[in-house]
Amino acid sequence: MGGFDYVTLDISSRRRYVSHATHMGVLYVDNGKVVGVIVAAPAPLANVSIVLTKPDSNMATASNWLFWALLSAAFAAVTAIFAKVGLERVDSDFATWIRTMVINVALTGFIYFTGKWRNPFDLSSRTWLFLGLSGLATGASWVCYFRALKVGDASKVAPVDKLSLLLVAVFAFLFLDERPSAREWVGILMIGVGVLTLAYKK
């Protein structure tokens, strides 16, 4: 192999081979998990049928964050409509519990079948602390959101809920040392103005 780096893909076994000098890493294509490392591999594997000449077009890369953000917005919009209809004959807090149970089952299945499951006790105490706080904040947000949907119009509640975008930007500036550009601040402030416009009553 020498000092050349290259990537090969074996479609039949769904494995990717990444070579560097005399080492070849083997990864599953679907989830990126490492199968193993081949040391002093003499040449490319014979059953590899495709040589990739450009980076993978994986939608989960940082450069494609906008795709996932737009998809999140679409699902959030559908969530508001479904929730408004579902809340017609049920207590909002009980509805939040049902929603949480559905999410738990769906995510557990997704994580298991995509091979992303790991021992939760391997996580650091810091990770547990902040994920736990995030979970409590999420639960409080859902309870408040469903109560607002119970008595208000979805077309008004959902946009006001998005005031969180402005708050996230402020908190990220204060606590995470993030520095949005002037153009980004203008867009964030426009969202805030739009929320206040919807909430204002004469």
C-alpha positions in Angstrom: 0.0 0.0 0.0 2.9 2.3 0.6 2.0 5.7 1.9 -1.2 6.2 -0.2 -4.6 6.6 1.5 -7.7 5.4 -0.2 -11.2 4.2 0.5 -12.9 1.1 -0.9 -16.4 -0.2 -0.6 -17.6 -3.9 -0.6 -21.3 -3.7 -1.4 -22.0 -7.4 -0.7 -20.7 -7.3 2.9 -21.7 -3.6 3.5 -18.2 -2.8 4.7 -15.9 0.1 4.0 -12.1 -0.3 3.9 -10.0 2.7 4.7 -6.2 2.2 4.1 -3.4 4.3 5.5 0.2 3.2 5.0 0.3 -0.5 6.1 -2.9 -0.4 8.1 -6.5 -0.9 6.8 -9.5 -0.1 8.9 -12.7 -2.0 8.3 -16.1 -0.3 9.1 -19.7 -1.1 8.6 -21.2 1.2 6.0 -24.6 1.5 7.6 -23.7 2.7 11.0 -19.9 3.5 10.8 -19.0 1.1 13.6 -15.4 -0.3 13.4 -15.2 -4.0 12.6 -11.4 -4.2 13.1 -8.0 -3.1 11.8 -5.9 -5.1 9.3 -2.1 -4.6 9.9 0.4 -4.8 7.1 -2.3 -5.6 4.5 -0.4 -6.2 1.2 -2.9 -5.0 -1.3 -6.5 -4.0 -1.8 -9.0 -6.8 -1.2 -9.9 -8.7 -4.3 -13.6 -8.7 -3.7 -13.9 -5.0 -3.4 -16.0 -3.8 -6.4 -16.2 0.0 -6.1 -13.5 2.5 -5.4 -14.9 5.8 -4.0 -13.3 8.8 -5.6 -15.2 11.5 -3.6 -16.5 11.8 0.0 -19.6 10.0 1.0 -22.8 12.0 0.6 -23.9 11.2 4.1 -26.7 13.6 5.1 -25.6 13.4 8.8 -22.4 15.4 8.1 -22.0 18.9 9.6 -22.2 20.5 6.2 -25.7 19.3 5.8 -27.1 20.6 9.1 -29.7 22.6 7.2 -31.4 19.5 5.7 -31.9 18.0 9.2 -33.0 21.3 10.7 -35.6 21.7 8.0 -36.8 18.2 8.4 -37.0 18.8 12.2 -39.2 21.9 11.5 -41.5 19.8 9.2 -42.0 17.1 11.9 -42.5 19.8 14.5 -45.3 21.3 12.4 -47.0 18.0 12.0 -46.6 17.4 15.8 -48.5 20.5 16.6 -51.4 19.6 14.3 -51.6 16.0 15.6 -51.3 17.1 19.2 -54.1 19.7 18.8 -56.5 17.1 17.5 -55.4 14.5 20.1 -56.0 16.9 23.0 -59.7 17.4 22.3 -60.8 14.7 24.8 -57.9 14.2 27.1 -56.0 16.0 29.9 -52.9 17.7 28.5 -50.6 16.3 31.2 -51.8 12.7 30.5 -51.4 13.4 26.8 -47.8 14.4 27.4 -47.2 11.1 29.2 -48.6 9.1 26.3 -46.4 11.1 23.9 -43.4 10.4 26.0 -44.1 6.6 26.1 -44.4 6.5 22.3 -41.1 8.4 21.9 -39.4 6.0 24.3 -40.5 2.9 22.5 -39.7 4.3 19.0 -36.3 5.5 20.0 -35.4 2.3 21.8 -36.2 0.3 18.7 -34.4 2.7 16.4 -31.2 2.7 18.6 -31.2 -1.1 18.9 -31.7 -1.9 15.2 -29.2 0.7 14.0 -26.5 -0.8 16.4 -26.1 2.4 18.4 -27.0 0.9 21.8 -24.3 1.2 24.5 -24.2 0.7 28.2 -25.6 3.9 29.8 -23.5 3.4 32.9 -20.4 3.9 30.7 -21.3 7.5 30.4 -19.5 10.1 32.6 -21.2 11.7 35.5 -21.1 15.1 33.7 -22.9 13.6 30.7 -25.6 12.1 33.0 -26.0 15.4 34.9 -26.6 17.6 31.8 -28.6 15.0 29.9 -30.8 14.6 33.0 -31.2 18.4 33.3 -32.0 18.5 29.6 -34.6 15.8 30.1 -36.3 17.7 32.9 -36.3 20.9 30.9 -37.8 19.0 27.9 -40.5 17.5 30.1 -41.4 20.9 31.6 -41.5 22.4 28.1 -43.8 19.6 26.8 -46.2 20.0 29.7 -46.5 23.8 29.1 -46.7 23.3 25.4 -49.6 20.8 25.6 -51.5 23.0 28.1 -51.2 26.0 25.7 -52.4 23.8 22.8 -55.3 22.7 24.9 -56.7 26.2 25.2 -55.1 28.0 22.3 -54.9 27.9 18.5 -52.1 25.8 17.1 -51.3 28.5 14.6 -50.5 30.9 17.5 -49.1 28.5 20.1 -46.5 26.9 17.8 -44.9 30.2 16.7 -44.8 31.6 20.2 -43.1 28.3 21.3 -40.4 29.1 18.8 -39.4 32.1 20.9 -37.0 29.4 22.3 -34.8 30.1 19.2 -34.1 33.6 20.5 -33.5 32.3 24.0 -31.2 29.6 22.8 -29.1 32.1 20.9 -28.8 34.3 24.0 -28.0 31.4 26.3 -25.4 30.0 23.8 -23.8 33.5 23.7 -23.6 33.7 27.5 -22.7 30.2 28.5 -21.3 28.4 25.4 -19.1 31.2 24.1 -20.9 31.0 20.7 -20.7 34.2 18.6 -23.4 34.5 15.9 -22.6 36.9 13.0 -24.5 40.2 12.6 -26.6 38.6 9.8 -27.5 35.7 12.1 -28.5 38.1 14.9 -30.7 40.0 12.5 -32.5 36.8 11.6 -32.9 35.7 15.2 -34.3 39.1 16.2 -36.7 39.0 13.3 -38.1 35.7 14.7 -38.5 37.4 18.1 -40.3 40.3 16.5 -42.6 37.9 14.7 -43.4 36.0 17.9 -44.3 39.2 19.7 -46.4 40.4 16.8 -48.5 37.1 16.9 -48.8 37.3 20.7 -49.8 41.0 20.8 -53.5 41.7 21.3 -55.1 45.1 20.9 
